[in-house]
Amino acid sequence: MAYSYTEFPYCKPLELTGGSSDAPIAIIGAGPVGLALAIDLAQRGVKSVVLDDNNIVSVGSRAICWAKRTLEIFARLGIGEKMLEKGVTWKIGRLFHGSKEVYAFDLLPEEGHQYPAFLNLQQYYVEEYLVQRCHDFPDLIDLRFLNTVTSHHDLGDRVELTVETPDGTYRLDVTYVVACDGANSPTRERMELAFEGQTFEEQFLIADIEMEDSPFGHKDVPERWFWFDPPFHQGRSALLHMQPDSIYRIDLQLDADADGKAEAAEDKVLPRIKAIVGEKPFKLDWVSVYRFGCIRLEKFVHGRVIFAGDSAHVVSPFGARGGNGGVQDVDNLGWKLAAIVQGEAGPGLLHSYEDERGHGADENIKNSSRATSFMTPKTPVEALFRREALRLAYDHTFARKMLNSGRLSMPCSLDKLPLQTPADEGVGLAPGSPMLDAPIVGAHGDDVWLIGSMPQGFTLLGFGDVSLPDIDGVQSMLVARPDAAVLDRYGHDVVYLIRPDQHVAARFGANPSPAAIEAARARALGHAPDLQVAAA
Amino acid sequence: MSALLETKDQLSPDTDDVYTALMVAHEGLSEAESHALNARLVLLLANEVGNSTRLKTLFEEARAVRERRKGEAQGEAEEETDE
């Protein structure tokens, strides 16, 4: 069944009925990134106003592939289980060259994690779940649909926004603005910021089709098929993905000089799809033709205006690094922004957002550029090497790994970046790593997941026979009898200071001194003297 | 030349044997098929070397020889004018 879109209600904003919002944060854009940020802030007790020029969820499936780390973040924000319930976890991947299958792989997930390596779920569902979750915080999240920001002025100590609504224009004063307004960010354009990088000539067609019979042949095993040079689309590449509701995603590479508008027309699209799925009946749900680049803003923080998600960086879709990258921005930014408006950290902490997520954006850009280059050979010799790698891949595992149809988004490590306290040699997770999930025995003797049991703020997390001193502003959690999976991932008799975004800030031995923990927390909040210099 | 590059002769005393075997591997192939074989060979050898730093040094050296011996690469020059 195709998704049925419903309009979100527009309400006359407070400012046009004689009041005024006291929220310190304005979020421009109610996509997955903006909504996730509003929830993250609300969970930390910070009010925000979310302004969107539209009143409907994403039209078309758009971001469909959610990586494990993103699912863990969504779980922290309260919609993880809902996504897991609805989404499709694909198990078998097949790679074709021409009409021949080069190899297939079974994505056996590693045991002992609540969330799979990735999950397919249309962006409109994610946005719907996020909007529903926002309604759990009526006093903290002010969702304003059909509210278009037309200008903003950074006054140094605050930002003044001008917002247009069906009932007229109003002014909104906030401490920070976060622009989550997408790849064509009007905020970025108003500020005339350079948005530069590598752009690709080729165009791609994406289509969502609804069909009862699975194009994979057997409905119960979700698969992902990728073709280099398929018989139905010679010399190009094609991708077939499964989504919930009997919806399938088809990606087709088009020529650089293809007429995008003509290609998106039904009479052009239908024969292309028939060539893939055969005569099985299907309905066209959504079509889009696009060209992409791997581009970022040099700086994500401009005074009191902060960019997150596609407004800050865009990548080609291969590897699913757009939506995932954006949600990981939120994970990094939410607690920092909350700490700043709540007076626990200075504005300098925002530099670390730029540092850490700039590093993430660079990694995403590198990976998706490489995948795109592999898919679109530029010279005869590039095409030759790719063809020969494909021929080797039938029999050689190393060559299979060269076939780049997208490198799936992996969490990036923040190791060696300045908020983390370097650790002594030893086993366990390095400072800067995101936490790894594991099954543990909960406080009531029940089986629970480690990541799902983590408190919101800074947490001292101990495994085995350790002491966890009481520190102001730090919660603590003890896994007294870790099983083999936990020991493998974290080590024995070890204590970690975990940041509010579930990354390791510091790793200690079994008996850390309160002073060492306090210093690590201060560093993670940007208070270390060397960070003060860097910020100045 | 980079210190990482193996400059010591490692093929002796089988040099002729190896060279001949390489020629035999190409026997009867069209030029396009030979190029394809060479590409496969590069990939197989890369996996055999299995060290990205050493491989990058080798790629750079192969490229650098082209610059250093420009005047002597008659064959290559002819190929380029063919295109």
Interface residues (C-beta under 8 A of the other chain):
Chain A: L384 F385 R387 E388 A389 R391 L392 H396 F398 A399 M402
Chain B: H35 A36 A39 R40 V42 L43 L44 N47
